[in-house]
Amino acid sequence: MRALVVVGLLAVVALVFVVVAVVRDTQGKGGAAAGCPEGAPLADVTLHENKDVKINVYNATDEAGLAKKVADDFRNRKFQVKKEGNAKQQLDGVAVLQYGPKGVGSAHLLRAYFLNNAEPKFDIKRKDDTVDVVLGNSFAQLATTTEVNQSLGDLGAPVAPAGTCPMPVDK
């Protein structure tokens, strides 16, 4: 009988701790950054799956058909390719990723496909969630799945750019 009372008392104490933990939980606003200015654009810092990432692919090289070739490669990897074509200017680097607040997590994923050699270009005024992939003269090929996974580990989690606040995570 005495053991039953002790077990019952322990159960009540555990229940009290659980209730206190739930009531005092500060992670309910997990994605909201402390000190975010009122009206700051919300950045989607979710690391999306390939199938949920929308991209436009542009060729900024002399190599004819590069945008189509790379767009097809992205399609084979389950990305949503919206547009493909030629860029207005040549680009010497590997690639440039152009995106707005709604494309932060998507651009982060895409950086891994270029082994973090693509230059990120964030535009705080951009309203869509599509990332423009501009291929440069130093581009050779997209990374393999293993290389992408390693690169994502090196990159860490997506971070809201300056002037934005992380979008709250839906539960």
N, C-alpha and C positions, 0 to 999 in steps of 0.2 A: 504494500500500500504506500509506503514511504517513497519508494522509487517512482511510483506513478505520480505522486505529488511533485517530485523534483523534475520529472520529464515535463509535466504540465506547466510548471513555473518557467522552465527553459523555453518552452514553446511560446509562452506569453511574452517573455523578454525578446525572443527572436522576432516575433510579430511587431513589437514596438519598434525595434531597430529598422525593420523593413519599412514601416509606415513613415518613420522620421526620414529615412533615406529618400523615399519617393517624394515626400513633401518638400524637402530641401534640395531636390535635384536641380542643378544649375545647367544641365545639358539640354534642357527643353528648347533652348534657342541655340542649338549646336552650331549652325552655320552663320549666325549673326556675330559680327565682330564688335567687340566693345569699342565704344567711342566712334562709331560710324557717323559721319555727318548726315543730317536729315536730308533726304532726297538724293543721296549718292546712288549712282547706278549699281544694281546688284549683279555681281559676277557669278556665273554658273561655274563653280569649281569642281563639279562632279566629273570624275574620270569615266567617261561614257564607253560603252561597247562600240566596236567598229560599226555595227549595223545602225547605230543611233547618231553617227557623225556625218554631217553634210559638208561636202567640199566642192570647190571649183578648182580645176587644174589648168594652169596657164604656162605656156612655154616661153621662156625669156632667153632662148638660145638660138643658134643657127640650125640646129638639128631639126629637120622637118619631121612632123608627126610625133614628137616627143610627148606632147600633152595627151594625145590619144593613147599612146603606149602606157604611160604612167597612170592615166585615168582607168584604163582597163585593168592594170595591176591592182589599183585601189578597189575597183569593183569586185575583182576576184577575192579580195580580202574583206568583202562585205560592206565597204563604205558606200554611202549614198553620193554618187558623183552627179552634181546638178549641171555643171557647165564645163566645157573644155575649149581651149583655144590658145591663141598667141597673145603674149603680153606686148605692151607698147614699147618697152625698153628692154635692152639686154641686161642680164644680171650675171656678175662674175662669180658670186658665191654658189653654195650648194642649192639653197632654196630660201624663200621668204614665206612666212606664214602670216597672213593678214586676217585679223579677227577683232570682234568687239566683245563687250562684257558677257554676252550669251554664248560665246565660243571659247571661253578660257579653258575649260576642261578638255574640249575637243582639240584645241591647238596643242595642249600639253601632251595628249596622246600622239598627235601627229609628229611632234618633235622627236619622239622615240623612233619613228619610222625613218628619220634622217639622222639617227644617232646623236641627237642634240646639236647637229651642225646647221640646222635651219634657223635663220634669223627671225625671231618673233617681232611682229609689228602690230601693236595693240592700238586700236582706234576707239576711244571711249564713247564716241558719238555713233558708232555703228550699232544698228538695231537688230540685225538678224543673227542667227546662230550658225551661219555657214562660215567656214574657214577657206580663204583663198590660198591655194598652194601655188607659188610662183617658182618654177624650176629654173635654176641658173646653170651657167657653163660648167661649174664644178660638180654637178650632179652626175652620179654614176648609176646607182640603183637604190631601191628601197631596201631597208634592213630585213633580215629574215625574222621569223617569229621568235626564235631564241634571242637574237640580238635586240629585238624590240622589248622583250621581257626584261633583259638585263639593263637596257637603257632606261626603262620605266623605274626600275629599282634605283638606278643612279640619280634620276631626276627627282624622285620623291613625289609628294602630293602636289596637285595644282594649288597655286596661291592667287588670291585676288590681287590684280594690279593696283598700283597707286591710284587713288581717287575713286576706288570702287569699294564695295563691301561684299563679303561672301553671301551668296543667296542662301536663305535658310533651307535646311534639309527637310524634305517632307518625310513624315513618319507614317 
